[in-house]
Amino acid sequence: MEDLYRHKGMRKKLVESIRKKGITDERVLEAINTIPRHFFLDSSFLEFAYEDKPFPIGSGQTISQPYTVAFQSELLQVAKGEKILEIGTGSGYQACVLEHLGAKVFTIERQKRLFDKTKRFLQENGYKVKIFYGDGNLGLATFGPFDKILITAAAPDLHTNLISQLKTGGIIVVPLGSGEVQTMMRYTKLPDGRLEAESFGAFRFVPLLGEKAND
């Protein structure tokens, strides 16, 4: 797949639109401007790639709205070299944004068909994101602790496994809630193990599912 001047122009317009919606982190905006989002969609849907909307990618999952990707990335306050765990790989787009910001990204996908497709795509396109198939609620204890954790699906609650794999001072960003609308939350882990909570408004995500699936 090619990244043409046309695509770059569409990305520039997309960046300006999410800037107007309140994204201020220039590093995040630069990542959105650099990464060819159309690579992460089937070629027949190219015209949708640079609309600020979510889009189905199969297995009941979506590629998140670019504004949402930028919003979560900004809340994470990514620093170069940080180890970040992402729950819900999906197309891999959010993981690649985090990698572009300088993070070492570990990501978990529980839909086997989507996992296989995304793993192949990441390898073929030179992304160094480490992708795993499994239950995101279990995290990746072998590779922890993590500086940051990002959950990209609606979670009814925050699993203790993930909290235990977060470094002191680390951040978890998660759309929290079991209804159709979730609240975007940022938690900072305090020295005594408690979480300091901040709320950032309403969003809509597909649900986070625990058990492995083969569909």
C-alpha positions in Angstrom: 0.0 0.0 0.0 1.2 3.5 -0.9 1.2 6.7 1.2 0.6 9.4 -1.4 0.5 13.2 -1.3 -3.2 12.9 -1.3 -3.1 10.8 1.9 -0.7 13.2 3.6 -3.0 16.1 2.8 -6.0 14.2 4.2 -4.0 13.5 7.4 -3.0 17.2 7.7 -6.7 18.1 7.6 -7.5 15.4 10.2 -4.8 16.8 12.5 -6.3 20.3 12.3 -9.8 19.0 13.0 -8.7 17.2 16.2 -6.5 20.1 17.2 -9.7 22.3 17.1 -11.4 19.7 19.3 -8.9 20.4 22.0 -5.8 18.1 21.5 -2.8 20.2 22.4 0.1 17.7 22.7 2.2 18.5 19.6 3.9 15.1 19.8 0.6 13.3 19.6 -0.6 15.5 16.7 2.7 14.8 14.9 2.2 11.1 15.4 -1.3 11.3 13.9 0.1 13.3 11.0 2.9 10.8 10.3 1.2 7.4 10.6 -0.7 6.3 7.5 -4.1 5.4 9.1 -5.3 4.0 5.7 -2.7 1.2 6.1 -4.8 -0.1 9.0 -8.0 -0.4 7.1 -8.9 -2.6 4.1 -8.0 -0.8 0.9 -11.7 -0.7 -0.2 -12.4 1.6 2.7 -9.7 4.2 2.0 -12.2 7.0 1.8 -13.1 6.5 5.4 -9.5 6.4 6.7 -9.1 10.1 7.4 -12.6 10.9 8.7 -12.7 11.5 12.4 -14.9 8.5 13.0 -14.5 4.9 14.3 -14.7 2.1 11.7 -15.4 -1.6 11.9 -12.3 -3.8 11.4 -14.0 -7.3 11.9 -14.5 -9.6 14.8 -16.9 -7.1 16.3 -14.1 -4.6 16.9 -13.4 -1.1 15.6 -10.5 1.1 14.8 -11.0 4.0 17.2 -11.9 7.5 16.2 -8.7 9.5 15.6 -9.7 12.1 18.2 -10.2 9.3 20.8 -6.7 7.8 19.9 -5.2 11.3 20.3 -7.2 11.9 23.6 -6.1 8.7 25.3 -2.5 9.2 24.1 -2.4 12.7 25.5 -3.8 11.5 28.8 -1.0 8.9 29.1 1.7 11.6 29.0 4.0 9.2 27.2 7.8 9.7 27.7 10.4 8.2 25.5 11.6 4.8 26.6 8.6 4.1 28.8 7.2 0.5 28.8 3.5 0.7 28.0 0.9 -2.2 28.1 -2.1 -1.8 25.8 -5.2 -3.9 26.4 -7.1 -4.4 23.1 -4.8 -4.2 20.0 -7.5 -4.1 17.4 -5.9 -2.9 14.1 -2.7 -1.9 15.9 -3.1 1.8 15.1 -3.1 3.0 18.7 -0.1 0.8 19.5 1.8 2.3 16.6 0.9 5.9 17.8 2.4 5.0 21.2 5.5 3.5 19.5 5.9 6.7 17.5 5.9 8.6 20.8 8.9 6.6 21.8 7.3 4.0 24.0 8.2 0.3 24.2 4.7 -1.1 23.5 3.3 -4.5 24.6 -0.2 -5.1 23.4 -2.8 -7.9 24.0 -5.6 -8.9 21.6 -8.2 -11.6 22.6 -9.8 -12.1 19.1 -7.7 -14.7 17.4 -8.5 -13.8 13.8 -7.8 -10.1 14.5 -4.6 -11.0 16.4 -3.2 -13.0 13.5 -4.1 -10.3 11.0 -2.6 -7.5 13.0 0.5 -9.4 14.0 1.3 -10.1 10.4 0.6 -6.5 9.4 2.9 -5.1 12.1 5.7 -7.4 11.2 5.4 -6.7 7.4 5.5 -2.9 8.0 8.4 -2.8 10.4 6.6 -1.8 13.6 8.4 -3.1 16.7 5.2 -3.4 18.8 5.2 -6.7 20.7 1.7 -8.3 20.3 0.3 -11.1 22.4 -2.9 -13.3 22.1 -4.7 -13.6 25.4 -7.0 -12.2 28.1 -6.1 -8.6 28.6 -7.4 -8.6 32.2 -4.5 -10.9 33.1 -2.0 -8.4 31.7 1.6 -9.5 31.0 3.2 -10.2 34.4 6.3 -11.6 32.8 7.1 -8.3 31.1 6.0 -6.0 33.9 6.0 -3.8 35.8 4.8 -1.1 33.3 5.1 2.6 33.3 1.7 3.1 31.8 -1.3 0.9 30.9 -3.9 1.9 28.2 -7.2 0.1 27.9 -8.9 0.6 24.5 -12.2 -1.1 25.2 -15.0 -0.4 27.7 -14.1 -2.0 31.1 -16.8 -2.5 33.8 -14.1 -2.3 36.4 -10.3 -2.2 36.7 -8.7 -5.6 37.2 -6.4 -6.1 40.1 -3.9 -7.9 37.9 -3.4 -4.7 35.9 -3.0 -2.5 39.0 -0.4 -4.9 40.4 1.6 -4.7 37.1 1.7 -0.9 37.2 4.8 0.9 38.6 4.4 3.3 41.5 3.7 6.7 39.9 2.4 5.0 36.8 -0.8 5.8 34.9 -3.7 3.8 33.7 -6.1 5.3 31.2 -9.4 3.4 30.7 -12.9 4.0 29.5 -14.8 2.8 32.6 -18.4 1.6 32.7 -20.6 -1.3 31.6 -23.3 0.7 29.8 -23.4 2.1 26.3 -21.5 5.2 27.5 -18.3 5.1 29.5 -16.3 7.6 31.5 -12.7 8.2 30.5 -10.6 7.8 33.6 -7.0 8.3 34.4 -5.6 6.6 37.5 -2.2 7.4 39.0 -0.7 4.7 41.4 0.4 6.2 44.7 3.3 5.0 46.8 0.8 3.2 49.2 -0.7 1.3 46.3 -3.9 3.4 46.1 -5.1 4.9 42.9 -5.7 8.6 42.4 -8.6 9.1 40.0 -9.3 11.8 37.4 -12.4 11.9 35.1 -12.4 13.2 31.5 -15.9 12.9 30.1 -18.1 10.5 28.2 -17.0 8.2 25.4 -18.3 5.1 23.6 -16.2 1.9 23.2 -16.8 -1.7 22.3 -16.8 -3.9 25.5 -13.7 -5.4 26.9 -14.1 -9.2 26.9 -12.1 -11.4 29.2 -11.9 -15.0 27.9 -10.0 -15.9 24.8 -12.1 -16.2 21.6 -11.4 -17.9 18.3 -13.8 -15.9 16.1 
